[in-house]
């Protein structure tokens, strides 16, 4: 089922991948993007972040809303907070506006039955990571509403991994991927902790 088509949708190609629910601070300094963000602030409309690799942009990006204008400097530069809202696909770039823009299609997930084990596995891995990183123990009622995007938006994964999540149109598939990514982060944390203990002990393990 095709999603909503929007024409002249403002695009911000950046060296990052944003996810729905993720808070992304931005410093706006180029004139074309100052114009774009100014229009978004006036109208309340979204703009899209797409991952730009050299001259190429990825086809799937994330729409963003400006949630706070933190600072507007005398020369027109701005510091803003934005939050991801929904994924989209670039259908066709357009070039008649003073900033990058495109015809985009907002993407919908496929219809599917919830995968309980995938959700449970992702929540378990997320709870473990949060506890190891912050000592905070998440209660079941805190974990229950968390989607794959909710969990991934709070962890610094690599760009390829985040783009992979954004490209998937299945929440079950995203949960399975997030669970694998979270377990990998926990394993890396464990390795760093062991390496730090080994360094403090000068190569000797003390009990």
C-alpha positions, 0 to 999 in steps of 0.5 A, a space after each residue: 500500500 503506497 504511502 503519502 506523497 509530499 512534493 517540495 519536501 525540504 531535505 538536509 543531507 548530512 553525515 548522519 542517520 536520524 531515527 524516529 524519536 531521536 533528538 538531534 541538535 543541529 547548528 544551522 549556518 549555511 544561508 540555504 539551510 537558514 532559509 529552509 529552517 526559517 520556513 519550517 519554524 514559521 510553518 511548523 512543517 517537517 524537513 528530512 534528514 538524509 545520510 549523504 555519502 560524498 555526493 550521493 544521498 541514501 534513498 530512505 531518510 527520516 522526517 524531523 520537526 524543529 522542537 526548540 530554537 535554542 539560539 539565533 545569532 545576529 548573523 542568522 546562524 541558529 542552534 536548534 533541537 529536532 526530533 525524528 518523526 517518520 521515515 520517508 523515501 526520496 522519489 525524485 529530487 527537485 531543484 527549483 527551491 533555494 535549498 535541497 528538496 524532493 518529492 518524497 513518499 512517507 513509508 508505512 510498515 507492513 501488516 504483521 502479527 507481533 513477534 513476542 520473542 523478538 520483542 522480549 529479546 530486544 527489551 532484555 538486551 536493552 535493559 541489560 545495556 542500560 543497567 551496565 551503562 548507567 546502573 539504572 534498572 528498568 522496570 517491566 512497565 518502562 520497557 513494555 511500550 518501547 519500540 525498536 526505534 525508541 531503543 535505538 534512538 538512545 544508543 550510538 550505533 554505527 551509521 550503517 546499522 542505523 540506516 539498516 533499521 530505517 530501511 526496514 518496513 517490519 517492526 519484528 525485523 527491526 526488533 530482531 536487528 536491535 536485539 543483535 546490535 544491543 547484545 554487541 554493544 553489551 559485549 563491547 562494554 564487557 570487553 572495555 571493562 575487562 581491558 580497563 581492569 587488566 590495565 589497572 592491574 598491570 597485566 596481573 589478575 587480582 582476586 
